[in-house]
Amino acid sequence: MLIGSKKILRFAHLKFRFFFLIILLNLLIACSVIDIQKSAPLSSSERWLILPFQNYSQTPRAGEQVEEILSTLLRIRGISNIEMYQLDDDSKNDWAEFNDRKRQEKAMSLAIKENVSYAVTGSVDEWQYKLGVGSEPVVGLTIRIIELSSGKVIWSASGARSGWSTESLSGTAQKLIKNLISDLSIT
């Protein structure tokens, strides 16, 4: 018994639809959630300082990793006058430096003294590989820009992203941070 060419085509078409549906569902699994506040344009010629990020994740030093990635991506966006908060030699052995909130407050007061215009800070909420078959990387964070002359948050963004099991955690974070700052208006 021979199968007609129309039946073969119908079967192939049905198989193609099923394959397309599977691919679409896989794309939706590696998704992200992003919320971004709109702001007035920020000047790239002003002094910027990246403050310590508060680390609410269970991964040590995740905040420092975000700070490094963020500083690079902001430089790529055209902010050349951006610095990272550095511990002074007297504070390197101080237990208070292990408290993210105290480090952030200390850095903020230093930035105000040094006439920095914009301070960039935030928090890391999630920084891990999900347990399971695929071990997908998962990143969740918030970024805020504070105008130090007024003390007001003038821009903020929050997001979470999960990647594929073949992606790295830092690569997933870089994609998320790039998406978060993509709408940041810089002049």
Backbone hydrogen bonds, N-H to C=O, Kabsch-Sander energy under -0.5 kcal/mol:
donor,donor_aa,acceptor,acceptor_aa,energy
8,I,4,G,-1.7
9,L,5,S,-2.4
10,R,6,K,-2.5
11,F,7,K,-2.5
12,A,8,I,-2.6
13,H,9,L,-2.6
14,L,10,R,-2.3
15,K,11,F,-2.3
16,F,12,A,-2.4
17,R,13,H,-2.1
18,F,14,L,-2.2
19,F,15,K,-2.4
20,F,16,F,-2.5
21,L,17,R,-2.3
22,I,18,F,-2.2
23,I,19,F,-2.3
24,L,20,F,-2.4
25,L,21,L,-2.4
26,N,22,I,-2.1
27,L,23,I,-2.0
28,L,24,L,-1.7
29,I,25,L,-1.3
30,A,26,N,-1.3
31,C,29,I,-1.7
33,V,160,A,-2.6
35,D,158,S,-2.9
37,Q,156,S,-3.1
42,L,185,S,-3.0
46,E,43,S,-0.5
48,W,81,N,-2.4
49,L,118,Y,-2.1
50,I,83,E,-2.9
51,L,49,L,-0.7
51,L,120,V,-2.9
54,Q,122,G,-2.5
56,Y,54,Q,-0.8
56,Y,124,V,-2.8
57,S,124,V,-0.7
62,A,59,T,-1.4
65,Q,61,R,-1.5
66,V,62,A,-2.1
67,E,63,G,-2.3
68,E,64,E,-1.9
69,I,65,Q,-2.2
70,L,66,V,-3.0
71,S,67,E,-2.4
72,T,68,E,-1.8
73,L,69,I,-2.4
74,L,70,L,-2.5
75,R,71,S,-1.8
76,I,72,T,-2.1
77,R,73,L,-1.6
78,G,75,R,-1.5
79,I,74,L,-2.2
80,S,78,G,-1.2
81,N,44,S,-0.7
82,I,80,S,-1.0
83,E,48,W,-1.8
85,Y,50,I,-2.1
91,S,88,D,-1.1
92,K,88,D,-0.7
94,D,91,S,-1.7
97,E,94,D,-1.5
98,F,95,W,-1.8
99,N,96,A,-1.5
100,D,98,F,-0.8
103,R,99,N,-2.4
104,Q,100,D,-2.4
105,E,101,R,-2.5
106,K,102,K,-2.6
107,A,103,R,-2.4
108,M,104,Q,-2.2
109,S,105,E,-2.2
110,L,106,K,-1.9
111,A,107,A,-2.4
112,I,108,M,-2.1
113,K,109,S,-1.9
114,E,110,L,-1.9
115,N,112,I,-1.3
116,V,111,A,-2.4
117,S,47,R,-1.4
118,Y,47,R,-2.1
119,A,146,I,-2.4
120,V,49,L,-2.8
121,T,119,A,-0.5
121,T,144,R,-2.7
123,S,142,T,-1.8
124,V,54,Q,-3.0
125,D,123,S,-0.6
125,D,140,G,-2.4
126,E,140,G,-2.0
128,Q,138,V,-2.3
130,K,136,E,-3.5
138,V,128,Q,-3.4
139,V,161,R,-2.8
140,G,126,E,-2.6
141,L,159,G,-2.6
142,T,123,S,-2.5
143,I,157,A,-3.0
144,R,121,T,-3.6
145,I,155,W,-2.8
146,I,119,A,-3.1
147,E,152,K,-2.6
148,L,117,S,-2.2
148,L,146,I,-0.8
150,S,147,E,-0.8
151,G,147,E,-2.6
152,K,147,E,-0.7
154,I,145,I,-2.4
154,I,152,K,-0.7
155,W,145,I,-1.3
157,A,143,I,-2.4
158,S,35,D,-2.7
159,G,141,L,-2.6
160,A,33,V,-2.4
161,R,139,V,-2.9
162,S,31,C,-1.9
163,G,137,P,-2.8
167,E,164,W,-1.7
172,T,168,S,-1.9
173,A,169,L,-2.3
174,Q,170,S,-2.5
175,K,171,G,-2.0
176,L,172,T,-2.1
177,I,173,A,-3.0
178,K,174,Q,-2.4
179,N,175,K,-2.0
180,L,176,L,-2.6
181,I,177,I,-2.4
182,S,178,K,-0.6
182,S,179,N,-0.6
184,L,181,I,-1.2
186,I,184,L,-0.7
187,T,42,L,-2.9
